[in-house]
Amino acid sequence: MSTTSRTHRASFKAASATLLTLAMAAPAVAIEDKNISFDTTEDLFRVCSVDAADASYAAAQVACTAFIEATVQYHDAVSNQKQLKRLICYPQGATIADGRTAFLAWAQKNAGDAKRMAEMPVVGLVRALAKTYPCK
């Protein structure tokens, strides 16, 4: 594994730990299963864009962050171990928060595209990250 991949993973882990700590420090949030789902890209967009004033904000942010981190870790592991072409080439220092921002911008731009928003959320997320962090 390259030093760059280790650095990226360390940045993502640090951001996750920070968000998880903040979420755990917040008052307990009662959230129903129907509020957080990951069946479509639109679902991921809805979860990742919960307003800070919403009672489910902390839980939604943890869920969004975990989804992004898991997707990026899987992409990195498969690309590195199987010698497959990378789809996402994020720069050193990129964080999960950067990935979330990239996804939200992409999803907002594509919100009117019913076909894209109906795709599996991992596909929409990878599309967004690949658009923001293309491999050259």
TIVOSE-630783 format. One record per residue (C-alpha): residue number from 1; residue in three letters; x, y, z. Coordinates in nm, 2 decimals, m for minus. Layout:
N
+-----+-----+--------+--------+--------+
!   i !  aa !     c1 !     c2 !     c3 !
+-----+-----+--------+--------+--------+
! NUM ! ala !      X !      Y !      Z !
...
+-----+-----+--------+--------+--------+
//
This chain:
136
+-----+-----+--------+--------+--------+
!   i !  aa !     c1 !     c2 !     c3 !
+-----+-----+--------+--------+--------+
!   1 ! met !   0.00 !   0.00 !   0.00 !
!   2 ! ser !   0.14 !   0.34 !  m0.09 !
!   3 ! thr !   0.22 !   0.61 !   0.16 !
!   4 ! thr !  m0.04 !   0.83 !   0.00 !
!   5 ! ser !  m0.31 !   0.56 !   0.06 !
!   6 ! arg !  m0.20 !   0.53 !   0.42 !
!   7 ! thr !  m0.21 !   0.91 !   0.47 !
!   8 ! his !  m0.56 !   0.93 !   0.31 !
!   9 ! arg !  m0.69 !   0.65 !   0.53 !
!  10 ! ala !  m0.54 !   0.82 !   0.84 !
!  11 ! ser !  m0.71 !   1.14 !   0.75 !
!  12 ! phe !  m1.04 !   0.97 !   0.69 !
!  13 ! lys !  m1.01 !   0.77 !   1.02 !
!  14 ! ala !  m0.93 !   1.09 !   1.21 !
!  15 ! ala !  m1.23 !   1.27 !   1.07 !
!  16 ! ser !  m1.46 !   0.97 !   1.14 !
!  17 ! ala !  m1.33 !   0.95 !   1.50 !
!  18 ! thr !  m1.40 !   1.32 !   1.55 !
!  19 ! leu !  m1.75 !   1.31 !   1.41 !
!  20 ! leu !  m1.83 !   1.00 !   1.61 !
!  21 ! thr !  m1.70 !   1.16 !   1.93 !
!  22 ! leu !  m1.91 !   1.47 !   1.86 !
!  23 ! ala !  m2.22 !   1.26 !   1.78 !
!  24 ! met !  m2.18 !   1.06 !   2.10 !
!  25 ! ala !  m2.13 !   1.38 !   2.30 !
!  26 ! ala !  m2.46 !   1.51 !   2.17 !
!  27 ! pro !  m2.79 !   1.42 !   2.35 !
!  28 ! ala !  m2.93 !   1.09 !   2.25 !
!  29 ! val !  m3.13 !   1.12 !   1.93 !
!  30 ! ala !  m3.43 !   0.90 !   1.87 !
!  31 ! ile !  m3.42 !   0.81 !   1.50 !
!  32 ! glu !  m3.65 !   0.58 !   1.32 !
!  33 ! asp !  m3.53 !   0.33 !   1.07 !
!  34 ! lys !  m3.75 !   0.50 !   0.80 !
!  35 ! asn !  m3.54 !   0.82 !   0.85 !
!  36 ! ile !  m3.21 !   0.66 !   0.75 !
!  37 ! ser !  m3.19 !   0.43 !   0.45 !
!  38 ! phe !  m2.94 !   0.37 !   0.18 !
!  39 ! asp !  m3.15 !   0.21 !  m0.10 !
!  40 ! thr !  m3.08 !   0.49 !  m0.36 !
!  41 ! thr !  m2.85 !   0.77 !  m0.43 !
!  42 ! glu !  m3.14 !   1.00 !  m0.34 !
!  43 ! asp !  m3.16 !   0.84 !   0.00 !
!  44 ! leu !  m2.79 !   0.90 !   0.06 !
!  45 ! phe !  m2.83 !   1.26 !  m0.05 !
!  46 ! arg !  m3.12 !   1.30 !   0.19 !
!  47 ! val !  m2.92 !   1.16 !   0.48 !
!  48 ! cys !  m2.60 !   1.35 !   0.41 !
!  49 ! ser !  m2.79 !   1.68 !   0.37 !
!  50 ! val !  m2.99 !   1.68 !   0.70 !
!  51 ! asp !  m3.00 !   2.03 !   0.84 !
!  52 ! ala !  m2.80 !   2.10 !   1.16 !
!  53 ! ala !  m3.11 !   2.21 !   1.33 !
!  54 ! asp !  m3.29 !   1.87 !   1.27 !
!  55 ! ala !  m3.31 !   1.64 !   1.57 !
!  56 ! ser !  m3.16 !   1.36 !   1.36 !
!  57 ! tyr !  m2.86 !   1.56 !   1.25 !
!  58 ! ala !  m2.60 !   1.38 !   1.46 !
!  59 ! ala !  m2.72 !   1.03 !   1.36 !
!  60 ! ala !  m2.75 !   1.13 !   1.00 !
!  61 ! gln !  m2.40 !   1.27 !   0.99 !
!  62 ! val !  m2.25 !   0.96 !   1.15 !
!  63 ! ala !  m2.44 !   0.74 !   0.89 !
!  64 ! cys !  m2.33 !   0.96 !   0.60 !
!  65 ! thr !  m1.97 !   0.96 !   0.72 !
!  66 ! ala !  m1.96 !   0.59 !   0.77 !
!  67 ! phe !  m2.11 !   0.53 !   0.42 !
!  68 ! ile !  m1.85 !   0.75 !   0.25 !
!  69 ! glu !  m1.56 !   0.60 !   0.45 !
!  70 ! ala !  m1.67 !   0.25 !   0.38 !
!  71 ! thr !  m1.71 !   0.32 !   0.01 !
!  72 ! val !  m1.36 !   0.48 !  m0.02 !
!  73 ! gln !  m1.20 !   0.21 !   0.19 !
!  74 ! tyr !  m1.35 !  m0.06 !  m0.03 !
!  75 ! his !  m1.25 !   0.13 !  m0.35 !
!  76 ! asp !  m0.89 !   0.17 !  m0.22 !
!  77 ! ala !  m0.86 !  m0.20 !  m0.11 !
!  78 ! val !  m1.00 !  m0.34 !  m0.43 !
!  79 ! ser !  m0.79 !  m0.11 !  m0.65 !
!  80 ! asn !  m0.47 !  m0.17 !  m0.46 !
!  81 ! gln !  m0.50 !  m0.54 !  m0.40 !
!  82 ! lys !  m0.65 !  m0.65 !  m0.73 !
!  83 ! gln !  m0.44 !  m0.41 !  m0.94 !
!  84 ! leu !  m0.76 !  m0.26 !  m1.08 !
!  85 ! lys !  m0.79 !   0.08 !  m1.23 !
!  86 ! arg !  m0.87 !   0.34 !  m0.97 !
!  87 ! leu !  m1.19 !   0.54 !  m1.02 !
!  88 ! ile !  m1.12 !   0.80 !  m0.75 !
!  89 ! cys !  m0.78 !   0.98 !  m0.72 !
!  90 ! tyr !  m0.82 !   1.21 !  m0.43 !
!  91 ! pro !  m0.53 !   1.43 !  m0.33 !
!  92 ! gln !  m0.33 !   1.39 !  m0.02 !
!  93 ! gly !  m0.50 !   1.55 !   0.28 !
!  94 ! ala !  m0.86 !   1.49 !   0.14 !
!  95 ! thr !  m1.10 !   1.42 !   0.42 !
!  96 ! ile !  m1.44 !   1.26 !   0.45 !
!  97 ! ala !  m1.58 !   1.61 !   0.49 !
!  98 ! asp !  m1.44 !   1.70 !   0.15 !
!  99 ! gly !  m1.60 !   1.38 !   0.01 !
! 100 ! arg !  m1.93 !   1.47 !   0.16 !
! 101 ! thr !  m1.91 !   1.82 !   0.02 !
! 102 ! ala !  m1.82 !   1.68 !  m0.33 !
! 103 ! phe !  m2.11 !   1.43 !  m0.31 !
! 104 ! leu !  m2.36 !   1.70 !  m0.19 !
! 105 ! ala !  m2.26 !   1.93 !  m0.48 !
! 106 ! trp !  m2.29 !   1.65 !  m0.73 !
! 107 ! ala !  m2.62 !   1.53 !  m0.60 !
! 108 ! gln !  m2.77 !   1.87 !  m0.59 !
! 109 ! lys !  m2.67 !   1.93 !  m0.95 !
! 110 ! asn !  m2.82 !   1.59 !  m1.05 !
! 111 ! ala !  m3.13 !   1.60 !  m0.82 !
! 112 ! gly !  m3.35 !   1.63 !  m1.13 !
! 113 ! asp !  m3.21 !   1.32 !  m1.29 !
! 114 ! ala !  m3.45 !   1.05 !  m1.17 !
! 115 ! lys !  m3.23 !   0.77 !  m1.32 !
! 116 ! arg !  m2.91 !   0.88 !  m1.15 !
! 117 ! met !  m3.09 !   0.94 !  m0.82 !
! 118 ! ala !  m3.25 !   0.60 !  m0.83 !
! 119 ! glu !  m2.91 !   0.42 !  m0.86 !
! 120 ! met !  m2.75 !   0.24 !  m0.57 !
! 121 ! pro !  m2.60 !   0.50 !  m0.34 !
! 122 ! val !  m2.25 !   0.36 !  m0.38 !
! 123 ! val !  m2.27 !   0.43 !  m0.76 !
! 124 ! gly !  m2.38 !   0.78 !  m0.71 !
! 125 ! leu !  m2.11 !   0.84 !  m0.45 !
! 126 ! val !  m1.84 !   0.70 !  m0.67 !
! 127 ! arg !  m1.97 !   0.91 !  m0.96 !
! 128 ! ala !  m1.95 !   1.22 !  m0.75 !
! 129 ! leu !  m1.60 !   1.15 !  m0.61 !
! 130 ! ala !  m1.47 !   1.05 !  m0.95 !
! 131 ! lys !  m1.60 !   1.37 !  m1.10 !
! 132 ! thr !  m1.44 !   1.57 !  m0.82 !
! 133 ! tyr !  m1.12 !   1.37 !  m0.80 !
! 134 ! pro !  m1.06 !   1.23 !  m1.15 !
! 135 ! cys !  m0.77 !   0.99 !  m1.22 !
! 136 ! lys !  m0.55 !   1.12 !  m1.50 !
+-----+-----+--------+--------+--------+
//
